[in-house]
Amino acid sequence: MDPLPSSSQNFDLDIRNVHKSFGKKVVLNGINVFIKDGEFVTLLGPSGCGKTTLLRIIAGFEKADEGEVVLSGKVISNRSPSKRPINTVFQSYALFPHLNIFNNIAFGLKSHKVPKDE
């Protein structure tokens, strides 16, 4: 396992040692994510692997059993969703049913005119 970044490093979003279980089902086990301003991050994985649970914890709709969410250096783990400067857009599984997986993922990048080589 990679060591955690030092607390002296500045990240815009720190997810530190997040654990979440539903009954006996462990969904997140020591998740660490560190995102700097301008980074583009995608969560990909099979159904049931914890992607939505992690996003719900970041947004405040779900509470982690352990760990913390830090935004711009401030712990927001105990703030209600309305007190977090985070936006959530719920997905539709068929948002662009006429596009394949690659083009669905690329859609946002194209709309923001990200160069093709990026």
Phi and psi restraints in degrees (range 20) as a CNS / XPLOR table:
assign (resid 1 and name C) (resid 2 and name N)
       (resid 2 and name CA) (resid 2 and name C) 1.0 -69.7 20.0 2
assign (resid 2 and name N) (resid 2 and name CA)
       (resid 2 and name C) (resid 3 and name N) 1.0 145.0 20.0 2
assign (resid 2 and name C) (resid 3 and name N)
       (resid 3 and name CA) (resid 3 and name C) 1.0 -67.9 20.0 2
assign (resid 3 and name N) (resid 3 and name CA)
       (resid 3 and name C) (resid 4 and name N) 1.0 152.1 20.0 2
assign (resid 3 and name C) (resid 4 and name N)
       (resid 4 and name CA) (resid 4 and name C) 1.0 -69.7 20.0 2
assign (resid 4 and name N) (resid 4 and name CA)
       (resid 4 and name C) (resid 5 and name N) 1.0 144.2 20.0 2
assign (resid 4 and name C) (resid 5 and name N)
       (resid 5 and name CA) (resid 5 and name C) 1.0 -60.0 20.0 2
assign (resid 5 and name N) (resid 5 and name CA)
       (resid 5 and name C) (resid 6 and name N) 1.0 153.5 20.0 2
assign (resid 5 and name C) (resid 6 and name N)
       (resid 6 and name CA) (resid 6 and name C) 1.0 -68.9 20.0 2
assign (resid 6 and name N) (resid 6 and name CA)
       (resid 6 and name C) (resid 7 and name N) 1.0 155.5 20.0 2
assign (resid 6 and name C) (resid 7 and name N)
       (resid 7 and name CA) (resid 7 and name C) 1.0 -67.7 20.0 2
assign (resid 7 and name N) (resid 7 and name CA)
       (resid 7 and name C) (resid 8 and name N) 1.0 -12.6 20.0 2
assign (resid 7 and name C) (resid 8 and name N)
       (resid 8 and name CA) (resid 8 and name C) 1.0 -78.7 20.0 2
assign (resid 8 and name N) (resid 8 and name CA)
       (resid 8 and name C) (resid 9 and name N) 1.0 -15.7 20.0 2
assign (resid 8 and name C) (resid 9 and name N)
       (resid 9 and name CA) (resid 9 and name C) 1.0 -77.9 20.0 2
assign (resid 9 and name N) (resid 9 and name CA)
       (resid 9 and name C) (resid 10 and name N) 1.0 141.0 20.0 2
assign (resid 9 and name C) (resid 10 and name N)
       (resid 10 and name CA) (resid 10 and name C) 1.0 -101.4 20.0 2
assign (resid 10 and name N) (resid 10 and name CA)
       (resid 10 and name C) (resid 11 and name N) 1.0 120.2 20.0 2
assign (resid 10 and name C) (resid 11 and name N)
       (resid 11 and name CA) (resid 11 and name C) 1.0 -120.8 20.0 2
assign (resid 11 and name N) (resid 11 and name CA)
       (resid 11 and name C) (resid 12 and name N) 1.0 148.7 20.0 2
assign (resid 11 and name C) (resid 12 and name N)
       (resid 12 and name CA) (resid 12 and name C) 1.0 -77.2 20.0 2
assign (resid 12 and name N) (resid 12 and name CA)
       (resid 12 and name C) (resid 13 and name N) 1.0 -33.2 20.0 2
assign (resid 12 and name C) (resid 13 and name N)
       (resid 13 and name CA) (resid 13 and name C) 1.0 -135.9 20.0 2
assign (resid 13 and name N) (resid 13 and name CA)
       (resid 13 and name C) (resid 14 and name N) 1.0 121.1 20.0 2
assign (resid 13 and name C) (resid 14 and name N)
       (resid 14 and name CA) (resid 14 and name C) 1.0 -116.2 20.0 2
assign (resid 14 and name N) (resid 14 and name CA)
       (resid 14 and name C) (resid 15 and name N) 1.0 124.6 20.0 2
assign (resid 14 and name C) (resid 15 and name N)
       (resid 15 and name CA) (resid 15 and name C) 1.0 -110.6 20.0 2
assign (resid 15 and name N) (resid 15 and name CA)
       (resid 15 and name C) (resid 16 and name N) 1.0 113.0 20.0 2
assign (resid 15 and name C) (resid 16 and name N)
       (resid 16 and name CA) (resid 16 and name C) 1.0 -117.7 20.0 2
assign (resid 16 and name N) (resid 16 and name CA)
       (resid 16 and name C) (resid 17 and name N) 1.0 115.3 20.0 2
assign (resid 16 and name C) (resid 17 and name N)
       (resid 17 and name CA) (resid 17 and name C) 1.0 51.9 20.0 2
assign (resid 17 and name N) (resid 17 and name CA)
       (resid 17 and name C) (resid 18 and name N) 1.0 47.4 20.0 2
assign (resid 17 and name C) (resid 18 and name N)
       (resid 18 and name CA) (resid 18 and name C) 1.0 -81.4 20.0 2
assign (resid 18 and name N) (resid 18 and name CA)
       (resid 18 and name C) (resid 19 and name N) 1.0 130.2 20.0 2
assign (resid 18 and name C) (resid 19 and name N)
       (resid 19 and name CA) (resid 19 and name C) 1.0 -123.3 20.0 2
assign (resid 19 and name N) (resid 19 and name CA)
       (resid 19 and name C) (resid 20 and name N) 1.0 141.4 20.0 2
assign (resid 19 and name C) (resid 20 and name N)
       (resid 20 and name CA) (resid 20 and name C) 1.0 -151.6 20.0 2
assign (resid 20 and name N) (resid 20 and name CA)
       (resid 20 and name C) (resid 21 and name N) 1.0 130.4 20.0 2
assign (resid 20 and name C) (resid 21 and name N)
       (resid 21 and name CA) (resid 21 and name C) 1.0 -127.7 20.0 2
assign (resid 21 and name N) (resid 21 and name CA)
       (resid 21 and name C) (resid 22 and name N) 1.0 151.2 20.0 2
assign (resid 21 and name C) (resid 22 and name N)
       (resid 22 and name CA) (resid 22 and name C) 1.0 -119.5 20.0 2
assign (resid 22 and name N) (resid 22 and name CA)
       (resid 22 and name C) (resid 23 and name N) 1.0 102.0 20.0 2
assign (resid 22 and name C) (resid 23 and name N)
       (resid 23 and name CA) (resid 23 and name C) 1.0 65.4 20.0 2
assign (resid 23 and name N) (resid 23 and name CA)
       (resid 23 and name C) (resid 24 and name N) 1.0 -127.8 20.0 2
assign (resid 23 and name C) (resid 24 and name N)
       (resid 24 and name CA) (resid 24 and name C) 1.0 -89.1 20.0 2
assign (resid 24 and name N) (resid 24 and name CA)
       (resid 24 and name C) (resid 25 and name N) 1.0 -3.7 20.0 2
assign (resid 24 and name C) (resid 25 and name N)
       (resid 25 and name CA) (resid 25 and name C) 1.0 -86.9 20.0 2
assign (resid 25 and name N) (resid 25 and name CA)
       (resid 25 and name C) (resid 26 and name N) 1.0 110.6 20.0 2
assign (resid 25 and name C) (resid 26 and name N)
       (resid 26 and name CA) (resid 26 and name C) 1.0 -80.9 20.0 2
assign (resid 26 and name N) (resid 26 and name CA)
       (resid 26 and name C) (resid 27 and name N) 1.0 121.3 20.0 2
assign (resid 26 and name C) (resid 27 and name N)
       (resid 27 and name CA) (resid 27 and name C) 1.0 -102.2 20.0 2
assign (resid 27 and name N) (resid 27 and name CA)
       (resid 27 and name C) (resid 28 and name N) 1.0 -42.4 20.0 2
assign (resid 27 and name C) (resid 28 and name N)
       (resid 28 and name CA) (resid 28 and name C) 1.0 -126.8 20.0 2
assign (resid 28 and name N) (resid 28 and name CA)
       (resid 28 and name C) (resid 29 and name N) 1.0 131.5 20.0 2
assign (resid 28 and name C) (resid 29 and name N)
       (resid 29 and name CA) (resid 29 and name C) 1.0 -132.0 20.0 2
assign (resid 29 and name N) (resid 29 and name CA)
       (resid 29 and name C) (resid 30 and name N) 1.0 89.7 20.0 2
assign (resid 29 and name C) (resid 30 and name N)
       (resid 30 and name CA) (resid 30 and name C) 1.0 71.6 20.0 2
assign (resid 30 and name N) (resid 30 and name CA)
       (resid 30 and name C) (resid 31 and name N) 1.0 45.8 20.0 2
assign (resid 30 and name C) (resid 31 and name N)
       (resid 31 and name CA) (resid 31 and name C) 1.0 -78.8 20.0 2
assign (resid 31 and name N) (resid 31 and name CA)
       (resid 31 and name C) (resid 32 and name N) 1.0 131.2 20.0 2
assign (resid 31 and name C) (resid 32 and name N)
       (resid 32 and name CA) (resid 32 and name C) 1.0 -126.1 20.0 2
assign (resid 32 and name N) (resid 32 and name CA)
       (resid 32 and name C) (resid 33 and name N) 1.0 126.4 20.0 2
assign (resid 32 and name C) (resid 33 and name N)
       (resid 33 and name CA) (resid 33 and name C) 1.0 -138.6 20.0 2
assign (resid 33 and name N) (resid 33 and name CA)
       (resid 33 and name C) (resid 34 and name N) 1.0 133.6 20.0 2
assign (resid 33 and name C) (resid 34 and name N)
       (resid 34 and name CA) (resid 34 and name C) 1.0 -130.0 20.0 2
assign (resid 34 and name N) (resid 34 and name CA)
       (resid 34 and name C) (resid 35 and name N) 1.0 117.3 20.0 2
assign (resid 34 and name C) (resid 35 and name N)
       (resid 35 and name CA) (resid 35 and name C) 1.0 -123.7 20.0 2
assign (resid 35 and name N) (resid 35 and name CA)
       (resid 35 and name C) (resid 36 and name N) 1.0 127.7 20.0 2
assign (resid 35 and name C) (resid 36 and name N)
       (resid 36 and name CA) (resid 36 and name C) 1.0 -97.1 20.0 2
assign (resid 36 and name N) (resid 36 and name CA)
       (resid 36 and name C) (resid 37 and name N) 1.0 159.2 20.0 2
assign (resid 36 and name C) (resid 37 and name N)
       (resid 37 and name CA) (resid 37 and name C) 1.0 -53.8 20.0 2
assign (resid 37 and name N) (resid 37 and name CA)
       (resid 37 and name C) (resid 38 and name N) 1.0 132.9 20.0 2
assign (resid 37 and name C) (resid 38 and name N)
       (resid 38 and name CA) (resid 38 and name C) 1.0 90.2 20.0 2
assign (resid 38 and name N) (resid 38 and name CA)
       (resid 38 and name C) (resid 39 and name N) 1.0 -11.6 20.0 2
assign (resid 38 and name C) (resid 39 and name N)
       (resid 39 and name CA) (resid 39 and name C) 1.0 -75.2 20.0 2
assign (resid 39 and name N) (resid 39 and name CA)
       (resid 39 and name C) (resid 40 and name N) 1.0 146.8 20.0 2
assign (resid 39 and name C) (resid 40 and name N)
       (resid 40 and name CA) (resid 40 and name C) 1.0 -111.0 20.0 2
assign (resid 40 and name N) (resid 40 and name CA)
       (resid 40 and name C) (resid 41 and name N) 1.0 118.7 20.0 2
assign (resid 40 and name C) (resid 41 and name N)
       (resid 41 and name CA) (resid 41 and name C) 1.0 -121.9 20.0 2
assign (resid 41 and name N) (resid 41 and name CA)
       (resid 41 and name C) (resid 42 and name N) 1.0 135.6 20.0 2
assign (resid 41 and name C) (resid 42 and name N)
       (resid 42 and name CA) (resid 42 and name C) 1.0 -125.0 20.0 2
assign (resid 42 and name N) (resid 42 and name CA)
       (resid 42 and name C) (resid 43 and name N) 1.0 134.3 20.0 2
assign (resid 42 and name C) (resid 43 and name N)
       (resid 43 and name CA) (resid 43 and name C) 1.0 -100.3 20.0 2
assign (resid 43 and name N) (resid 43 and name CA)
       (resid 43 and name C) (resid 44 and name N) 1.0 117.4 20.0 2
assign (resid 43 and name C) (resid 44 and name N)
       (resid 44 and name CA) (resid 44 and name C) 1.0 -124.2 20.0 2
assign (resid 44 and name N) (resid 44 and name CA)
       (resid 44 and name C) (resid 45 and name N) 1.0 140.6 20.0 2
assign (resid 44 and name C) (resid 45 and name N)
       (resid 45 and name CA) (resid 45 and name C) 1.0 172.0 20.0 2
assign (resid 45 and name N) (resid 45 and name CA)
       (resid 45 and name C) (resid 46 and name N) 1.0 169.5 20.0 2
assign (resid 45 and name C) (resid 46 and name N)
       (resid 46 and name CA) (resid 46 and name C) 1.0 -70.8 20.0 2
assign (resid 46 and name N) (resid 46 and name CA)
       (resid 46 and name C) (resid 47 and name N) 1.0 162.7 20.0 2
assign (resid 46 and name C) (resid 47 and name N)
       (resid 47 and name CA) (resid 47 and name C) 1.0 -55.6 20.0 2
assign (resid 47 and name N) (resid 47 and name CA)
       (resid 47 and name C) (resid 48 and name N) 1.0 133.3 20.0 2
assign (resid 47 and name C) (resid 48 and name N)
       (resid 48 and name CA) (resid 48 and name C) 1.0 88.2 20.0 2
assign (resid 48 and name N) (resid 48 and name CA)
       (resid 48 and name C) (resid 49 and name N) 1.0 5.9 20.0 2
assign (resid 48 and name C) (resid 49 and name N)
       (resid 49 and name CA) (resid 49 and name C) 1.0 -86.6 20.0 2
assign (resid 49 and name N) (resid 49 and name CA)
       (resid 49 and name C) (resid 50 and name N) 1.0 -7.4 20.0 2
assign (resid 49 and name C) (resid 50 and name N)
       (resid 50 and name CA) (resid 50 and name C) 1.0 111.1 20.0 2
assign (resid 50 and name N) (resid 50 and name CA)
       (resid 50 and name C) (resid 51 and name N) 1.0 3.6 20.0 2
assign (resid 50 and name C) (resid 51 and name N)
       (resid 51 and name CA) (resid 51 and name C) 1.0 -58.2 20.0 2
assign (resid 51 and name N) (resid 51 and name CA)
       (resid 51 and name C) (resid 52 and name N) 1.0 -53.4 20.0 2
assign (resid 51 and name C) (resid 52 and name N)
       (resid 52 and name CA) (resid 52 and name C) 1.0 -66.7 20.0 2
assign (resid 52 and name N) (resid 52 and name CA)
       (resid 52 and name C) (resid 53 and name N) 1.0 -38.5 20.0 2
assign (resid 52 and name C) (resid 53 and name N)
       (resid 53 and name CA) (resid 53 and name C) 1.0 -60.1 20.0 2
assign (resid 53 and name N) (resid 53 and name CA)
       (resid 53 and name C) (resid 54 and name N) 1.0 -44.1 20.0 2
assign (resid 53 and name C) (resid 54 and name N)
       (resid 54 and name CA) (resid 54 and name C) 1.0 -61.9 20.0 2
assign (resid 54 and name N) (resid 54 and name CA)
       (resid 54 and name C) (resid 55 and name N) 1.0 -45.2 20.0 2
assign (resid 54 and name C) (resid 55 and name N)
       (resid 55 and name CA) (resid 55 and name C) 1.0 -63.6 20.0 2
assign (resid 55 and name N) (resid 55 and name CA)
       (resid 55 and name C) (resid 56 and name N) 1.0 -38.0 20.0 2
assign (resid 55 and name C) (resid 56 and name N)
       (resid 56 and name CA) (resid 56 and name C) 1.0 -66.5 20.0 2
assign (resid 56 and name N) (resid 56 and name CA)
       (resid 56 and name C) (resid 57 and name N) 1.0 -34.5 20.0 2
assign (resid 56 and name C) (resid 57 and name N)
       (resid 57 and name CA) (resid 57 and name C) 1.0 -67.6 20.0 2
assign (resid 57 and name N) (resid 57 and name CA)
       (resid 57 and name C) (resid 58 and name N) 1.0 -44.0 20.0 2
assign (resid 57 and name C) (resid 58 and name N)
       (resid 58 and name CA) (resid 58 and name C) 1.0 -59.5 20.0 2
assign (resid 58 and name N) (resid 58 and name CA)
       (resid 58 and name C) (resid 59 and name N) 1.0 -43.5 20.0 2
assign (resid 58 and name C) (resid 59 and name N)
       (resid 59 and name CA) (resid 59 and name C) 1.0 -75.8 20.0 2
assign (resid 59 and name N) (resid 59 and name CA)
       (resid 59 and name C) (resid 60 and name N) 1.0 -17.6 20.0 2
assign (resid 59 and name C) (resid 60 and name N)
       (resid 60 and name CA) (resid 60 and name C) 1.0 94.6 20.0 2
assign (resid 60 and name N) (resid 60 and name CA)
       (resid 60 and name C) (resid 61 and name N) 1.0 6.3 20.0 2
assign (resid 60 and name C) (resid 61 and name N)
       (resid 61 and name CA) (resid 61 and name C) 1.0 -80.2 20.0 2
assign (resid 61 and name N) (resid 61 and name CA)
       (resid 61 and name C) (resid 62 and name N) 1.0 -16.6 20.0 2
assign (resid 61 and name C) (resid 62 and name N)
       (resid 62 and name CA) (resid 62 and name C) 1.0 -134.7 20.0 2
assign (resid 62 and name N) (resid 62 and name CA)
       (resid 62 and name C) (resid 63 and name N) 1.0 146.8 20.0 2
assign (resid 62 and name C) (resid 63 and name N)
       (resid 63 and name CA) (resid 63 and name C) 1.0 -106.1 20.0 2
assign (resid 63 and name N) (resid 63 and name CA)
       (resid 63 and name C) (resid 64 and name N) 1.0 131.8 20.0 2
assign (resid 63 and name C) (resid 64 and name N)
       (resid 64 and name CA) (resid 64 and name C) 1.0 -70.2 20.0 2
assign (resid 64 and name N) (resid 64 and name CA)
       (resid 64 and name C) (resid 65 and name N) 1.0 147.1 20.0 2
assign (resid 64 and name C) (resid 65 and name N)
       (resid 65 and name CA) (resid 65 and name C) 1.0 -71.8 20.0 2
assign (resid 65 and name N) (resid 65 and name CA)
       (resid 65 and name C) (resid 66 and name N) 1.0 -34.4 20.0 2
assign (resid 65 and name C) (resid 66 and name N)
       (resid 66 and name CA) (resid 66 and name C) 1.0 -146.6 20.0 2
assign (resid 66 and name N) (resid 66 and name CA)
       (resid 66 and name C) (resid 67 and name N) 1.0 163.1 20.0 2
assign (resid 66 and name C) (resid 67 and name N)
       (resid 67 and name CA) (resid 67 and name C) 1.0 93.9 20.0 2
assign (resid 67 and name N) (resid 67 and name CA)
       (resid 67 and name C) (resid 68 and name N) 1.0 -179.1 20.0 2
assign (resid 67 and name C) (resid 68 and name N)
       (resid 68 and name CA) (resid 68 and name C) 1.0 -146.0 20.0 2
assign (resid 68 and name N) (resid 68 and name CA)
       (resid 68 and name C) (resid 69 and name N) 1.0 157.3 20.0 2
assign (resid 68 and name C) (resid 69 and name N)
       (resid 69 and name CA) (resid 69 and name C) 1.0 -112.9 20.0 2
assign (resid 69 and name N) (resid 69 and name CA)
       (resid 69 and name C) (resid 70 and name N) 1.0 123.3 20.0 2
assign (resid 69 and name C) (resid 70 and name N)
       (resid 70 and name CA) (resid 70 and name C) 1.0 -120.0 20.0 2
assign (resid 70 and name N) (resid 70 and name CA)
       (resid 70 and name C) (resid 71 and name N) 1.0 125.7 20.0 2
assign (resid 70 and name C) (resid 71 and name N)
       (resid 71 and name CA) (resid 71 and name C) 1.0 -120.2 20.0 2
assign (resid 71 and name N) (resid 71 and name CA)
       (resid 71 and name C) (resid 72 and name N) 1.0 121.2 20.0 2
assign (resid 71 and name C) (resid 72 and name N)
       (resid 72 and name CA) (resid 72 and name C) 1.0 50.5 20.0 2
assign (resid 72 and name N) (resid 72 and name CA)
       (resid 72 and name C) (resid 73 and name N) 1.0 42.0 20.0 2
assign (resid 72 and name C) (resid 73 and name N)
       (resid 73 and name CA) (resid 73 and name C) 1.0 82.7 20.0 2
assign (resid 73 and name N) (resid 73 and name CA)
       (resid 73 and name C) (resid 74 and name N) 1.0 -0.5 20.0 2
assign (resid 73 and name C) (resid 74 and name N)
       (resid 74 and name CA) (resid 74 and name C) 1.0 -115.4 20.0 2
assign (resid 74 and name N) (resid 74 and name CA)
       (resid 74 and name C) (resid 75 and name N) 1.0 130.6 20.0 2
assign (resid 74 and name C) (resid 75 and name N)
       (resid 75 and name CA) (resid 75 and name C) 1.0 -69.3 20.0 2
assign (resid 75 and name N) (resid 75 and name CA)
       (resid 75 and name C) (resid 76 and name N) 1.0 124.2 20.0 2
assign (resid 75 and name C) (resid 76 and name N)
       (resid 76 and name CA) (resid 76 and name C) 1.0 -116.9 20.0 2
assign (resid 76 and name N) (resid 76 and name CA)
       (resid 76 and name C) (resid 77 and name N) 1.0 9.6 20.0 2
assign (resid 76 and name C) (resid 77 and name N)
       (resid 77 and name CA) (resid 77 and name C) 1.0 -54.6 20.0 2
assign (resid 77 and name N) (resid 77 and name CA)
       (resid 77 and name C) (resid 78 and name N) 1.0 -34.0 20.0 2
assign (resid 77 and name C) (resid 78 and name N)
       (resid 78 and name CA) (resid 78 and name C) 1.0 -100.1 20.0 2
assign (resid 78 and name N) (resid 78 and name CA)
       (resid 78 and name C) (resid 79 and name N) 1.0 4.0 20.0 2
assign (resid 78 and name C) (resid 79 and name N)
       (resid 79 and name CA) (resid 79 and name C) 1.0 -79.5 20.0 2
assign (resid 79 and name N) (resid 79 and name CA)
       (resid 79 and name C) (resid 80 and name N) 1.0 147.0 20.0 2
assign (resid 79 and name C) (resid 80 and name N)
       (resid 80 and name CA) (resid 80 and name C) 1.0 -72.1 20.0 2
assign (resid 80 and name N) (resid 80 and name CA)
       (resid 80 and name C) (resid 81 and name N) 1.0 160.6 20.0 2
assign (resid 80 and name C) (resid 81 and name N)
       (resid 81 and name CA) (resid 81 and name C) 1.0 -55.0 20.0 2
assign (resid 81 and name N) (resid 81 and name CA)
       (resid 81 and name C) (resid 82 and name N) 1.0 -36.6 20.0 2
assign (resid 81 and name C) (resid 82 and name N)
       (resid 82 and name CA) (resid 82 and name C) 1.0 -71.2 20.0 2
assign (resid 82 and name N) (resid 82 and name CA)
       (resid 82 and name C) (resid 83 and name N) 1.0 -14.6 20.0 2
assign (resid 82 and name C) (resid 83 and name N)
       (resid 83 and name CA) (resid 83 and name C) 1.0 -102.9 20.0 2
assign (resid 83 and name N) (resid 83 and name CA)
       (resid 83 and name C) (resid 84 and name N) 1.0 7.5 20.0 2
assign (resid 83 and name C) (resid 84 and name N)
       (resid 84 and name CA) (resid 84 and name C) 1.0 -106.1 20.0 2
assign (resid 84 and name N) (resid 84 and name CA)
       (resid 84 and name C) (resid 85 and name N) 1.0 132.7 20.0 2
assign (resid 84 and name C) (resid 85 and name N)
       (resid 85 and name CA) (resid 85 and name C) 1.0 -80.0 20.0 2
assign (resid 85 and name N) (resid 85 and name CA)
       (resid 85 and name C) (resid 86 and name N) 1.0 58.9 20.0 2
assign (resid 85 and name C) (resid 86 and name N)
       (resid 86 and name CA) (resid 86 and name C) 1.0 -130.3 20.0 2
assign (resid 86 and name N) (resid 86 and name CA)
       (resid 86 and name C) (resid 87 and name N) 1.0 136.8 20.0 2
assign (resid 86 and name C) (resid 87 and name N)
       (resid 87 and name CA) (resid 87 and name C) 1.0 -105.4 20.0 2
assign (resid 87 and name N) (resid 87 and name CA)
       (resid 87 and name C) (resid 88 and name N) 1.0 144.5 20.0 2
assign (resid 87 and name C) (resid 88 and name N)
       (resid 88 and name CA) (resid 88 and name C) 1.0 -127.2 20.0 2
assign (resid 88 and name N) (resid 88 and name CA)
       (resid 88 and name C) (resid 89 and name N) 1.0 130.1 20.0 2
assign (resid 88 and name C) (resid 89 and name N)
       (resid 89 and name CA) (resid 89 and name C) 1.0 -120.2 20.0 2
assign (resid 89 and name N) (resid 89 and name CA)
       (resid 89 and name C) (resid 90 and name N) 1.0 115.6 20.0 2
assign (resid 89 and name C) (resid 90 and name N)
       (resid 90 and name CA) (resid 90 and name C) 1.0 -76.6 20.0 2
assign (resid 90 and name N) (resid 90 and name CA)
       (resid 90 and name C) (resid 91 and name N) 1.0 139.4 20.0 2
assign (resid 90 and name C) (resid 91 and name N)
       (resid 91 and name CA) (resid 91 and name C) 1.0 -87.4 20.0 2
assign (resid 91 and name N) (resid 91 and name CA)
       (resid 91 and name C) (resid 92 and name N) 1.0 156.7 20.0 2
assign (resid 91 and name C) (resid 92 and name N)
       (resid 92 and name CA) (resid 92 and name C) 1.0 -108.6 20.0 2
assign (resid 92 and name N) (resid 92 and name CA)
       (resid 92 and name C) (resid 93 and name N) 1.0 135.0 20.0 2
assign (resid 92 and name C) (resid 93 and name N)
       (resid 93 and name CA) (resid 93 and name C) 1.0 -64.6 20.0 2
assign (resid 93 and name N) (resid 93 and name CA)
       (resid 93 and name C) (resid 94 and name N) 1.0 -18.5 20.0 2
assign (resid 93 and name C) (resid 94 and name N)
       (resid 94 and name CA) (resid 94 and name C) 1.0 -122.0 20.0 2
assign (resid 94 and name N) (resid 94 and name CA)
       (resid 94 and name C) (resid 95 and name N) 1.0 45.3 20.0 2
assign (resid 94 and name C) (resid 95 and name N)
       (resid 95 and name CA) (resid 95 and name C) 1.0 -55.2 20.0 2
assign (resid 95 and name N) (resid 95 and name CA)
       (resid 95 and name C) (resid 96 and name N) 1.0 -49.6 20.0 2
assign (resid 95 and name C) (resid 96 and name N)
       (resid 96 and name CA) (resid 96 and name C) 1.0 -127.6 20.0 2
assign (resid 96 and name N) (resid 96 and name CA)
       (resid 96 and name C) (resid 97 and name N) 1.0 75.5 20.0 2
assign (resid 96 and name C) (resid 97 and name N)
       (resid 97 and name CA) (resid 97 and name C) 1.0 -63.9 20.0 2
assign (resid 97 and name N) (resid 97 and name CA)
       (resid 97 and name C) (resid 98 and name N) 1.0 -19.1 20.0 2
assign (resid 97 and name C) (resid 98 and name N)
       (resid 98 and name CA) (resid 98 and name C) 1.0 -82.4 20.0 2
assign (resid 98 and name N) (resid 98 and name CA)
       (resid 98 and name C) (resid 99 and name N) 1.0 -8.4 20.0 2
assign (resid 98 and name C) (resid 99 and name N)
       (resid 99 and name CA) (resid 99 and name C) 1.0 -103.7 20.0 2
assign (resid 99 and name N) (resid 99 and name CA)
       (resid 99 and name C) (resid 100 and name N) 1.0 150.0 20.0 2
assign (resid 99 and name C) (resid 100 and name N)
       (resid 100 and name CA) (resid 100 and name C) 1.0 -80.1 20.0 2
assign (resid 100 and name N) (resid 100 and name CA)
       (resid 100 and name C) (resid 101 and name N) 1.0 178.2 20.0 2
assign (resid 100 and name C) (resid 101 and name N)
       (resid 101 and name CA) (resid 101 and name C) 1.0 -58.6 20.0 2
assign (resid 101 and name N) (resid 101 and name CA)
       (resid 101 and name C) (resid 102 and name N) 1.0 -47.6 20.0 2
assign (resid 101 and name C) (resid 102 and name N)
       (resid 102 and name CA) (resid 102 and name C) 1.0 -56.3 20.0 2
assign (resid 102 and name N) (resid 102 and name CA)
       (resid 102 and name C) (resid 103 and name N) 1.0 -48.8 20.0 2
assign (resid 102 and name C) (resid 103 and name N)
       (resid 103 and name CA) (resid 103 and name C) 1.0 -70.4 20.0 2
assign (resid 103 and name N) (resid 103 and name CA)
       (resid 103 and name C) (resid 104 and name N) 1.0 -30.7 20.0 2
assign (resid 103 and name C) (resid 104 and name N)
       (resid 104 and name CA) (resid 104 and name C) 1.0 -64.1 20.0 2
assign (resid 104 and name N) (resid 104 and name CA)
       (resid 104 and name C) (resid 105 and name N) 1.0 -44.3 20.0 2
assign (resid 104 and name C) (resid 105 and name N)
       (resid 105 and name CA) (resid 105 and name C) 1.0 -68.7 20.0 2
assign (resid 105 and name N) (resid 105 and name CA)
       (resid 105 and name C) (resid 106 and name N) 1.0 -38.4 20.0 2
assign (resid 105 and name C) (resid 106 and name N)
       (resid 106 and name CA) (resid 106 and name C) 1.0 -75.0 20.0 2
assign (resid 106 and name N) (resid 106 and name CA)
       (resid 106 and name C) (resid 107 and name N) 1.0 -18.4 20.0 2
assign (resid 106 and name C) (resid 107 and name N)
       (resid 107 and name CA) (resid 107 and name C) 1.0 -53.0 20.0 2
assign (resid 107 and name N) (resid 107 and name CA)
       (resid 107 and name C) (resid 108 and name N) 1.0 -50.9 20.0 2
assign (resid 107 and name C) (resid 108 and name N)
       (resid 108 and name CA) (resid 108 and name C) 1.0 -63.0 20.0 2
assign (resid 108 and name N) (resid 108 and name CA)
       (resid 108 and name C) (resid 109 and name N) 1.0 -38.6 20.0 2
assign (resid 108 and name C) (resid 109 and name N)
       (resid 109 and name CA) (resid 109 and name C) 1.0 -65.6 20.0 2
assign (resid 109 and name N) (resid 109 and name CA)
       (resid 109 and name C) (resid 110 and name N) 1.0 -42.4 20.0 2
assign (resid 109 and name C) (resid 110 and name N)
       (resid 110 and name CA) (resid 110 and name C) 1.0 -64.1 20.0 2
assign (resid 110 and name N) (resid 110 and name CA)
       (resid 110 and name C) (resid 111 and name N) 1.0 -41.3 20.0 2
assign (resid 110 and name C) (resid 111 and name N)
       (resid 111 and name CA) (resid 111 and name C) 1.0 -67.1 20.0 2
assign (resid 111 and name N) (resid 111 and name CA)
       (resid 111 and name C) (resid 112 and name N) 1.0 -24.8 20.0 2
assign (resid 111 and name C) (resid 112 and name N)
       (resid 112 and name CA) (resid 112 and name C) 1.0 -94.6 20.0 2
assign (resid 112 and name N) (resid 112 and name CA)
       (resid 112 and name C) (resid 113 and name N) 1.0 7.9 20.0 2
assign (resid 112 and name C) (resid 113 and name N)
       (resid 113 and name CA) (resid 113 and name C) 1.0 56.0 20.0 2
assign (resid 113 and name N) (resid 113 and name CA)
       (resid 113 and name C) (resid 114 and name N) 1.0 39.3 20.0 2
assign (resid 113 and name C) (resid 114 and name N)
       (resid 114 and name CA) (resid 114 and name C) 1.0 -70.9 20.0 2
assign (resid 114 and name N) (resid 114 and name CA)
       (resid 114 and name C) (resid 115 and name N) 1.0 131.4 20.0 2
assign (resid 114 and name C) (resid 115 and name N)
       (resid 115 and name CA) (resid 115 and name C) 1.0 -55.3 20.0 2
assign (resid 115 and name N) (resid 115 and name CA)
       (resid 115 and name C) (resid 116 and name N) 1.0 142.5 20.0 2
assign (resid 115 and name C) (resid 116 and name N)
       (resid 116 and name CA) (resid 116 and name C) 1.0 -56.6 20.0 2
assign (resid 116 and name N) (resid 116 and name CA)
       (resid 116 and name C) (resid 117 and name N) 1.0 -37.3 20.0 2
assign (resid 116 and name C) (resid 117 and name N)
       (resid 117 and name CA) (resid 117 and name C) 1.0 -69.5 20.0 2
assign (resid 117 and name N) (resid 117 and name CA)
       (resid 117 and name C) (resid 118 and name N) 1.0 -20.2 20.0 2
